Amino acid sequence: METRQDPVAAAGFILLASALIAGTTLLAKLAGQDHLGDPLHPLQISHGRFLFAFIAISLMAGVLRPRFSRPALGLHVARSASGWAGISLMFAAVTFIPLADATAISFLNPIIAMVLAIPLLGERVGPWRWGAAAIALVGAFVLIQPGTGSFHPAALLALAAAFIMGFEITLIKRLTGREAPLQILWFNNAIGCTIATIAVLFVWQTPSAGQWIALACLGTMMATAQACFIQGMKRADASFVAPFQYATLIFAGLYDFVGFSAIPAATSILGAGIIIAGGVILAWRETRATRRPIQAR
């Protein structure tokens, strides 16, 4: 059954998803530093993310009882492995640099996915899309500041996470045309949990009570954010929804200020703004490219 278009509800779902996603990075930073006990390794934090997200989505599937079709296991494994690697690097980055900076760098995802779609999906990229990529790249250089005294090597971890997650987006594009959203989420978290469990064996330490609570909240918030994002995308066009996703940066900056008294530097604000400008241009161009064949028909 087709969901009725409701832009107000769509904006609400996306804003809630943005607040939750930014919240997961805050919890990762708390667990990765000494605020709740001895710092946890990023691989252990990502294990908690996948473990508790898998539990939450399995409970959701148990209530809704969806019919799963035959999964494309190869795509699921590749997508989950890249998602696990990307989120592990992201959690490592936020331990050392401000949440807002790491979040802004992660907004390179769609740009990277666009470039990777050329060899992987056979898509053509026109001058507008290349222009959006160039603008976002300039913003990344402003934000990371390579070759200056303000440069922090951990920014490269966030950049690597953005590249890997961009690759993940191309795999999601292939999956969404074949399987239902809940099936994709369940397999993603089931396989991701398996990979994360194997990896955490090499760095495991017993979390404190506070860290267990943080990890449980992190995974549950991520699963809820994914569900909210899907609901938002079902209720409005991508062109309407896309700008609201950048609220994640606002929430990350707010959480960083409240939790760690971190105030964004002028270069951070400028770099983030340039990256967002590139992302908005790309979203606008993607929407126009999608509408043309519909109008032709």
Salt bridges, closest charged atoms under 4 A:
ASP6 OD2 - ARG4 NH2 3.93
GLU168 OE2 - ARG79 NE 2.82
GLU179 OE1 - HIS76 NE2 2.66
ASP237 OD2 - ARG291 NH2 3.35
ASP256 OD1 - LYS29 NZ 3.56
GLU286 OE2 - ARG129 NE 3.38
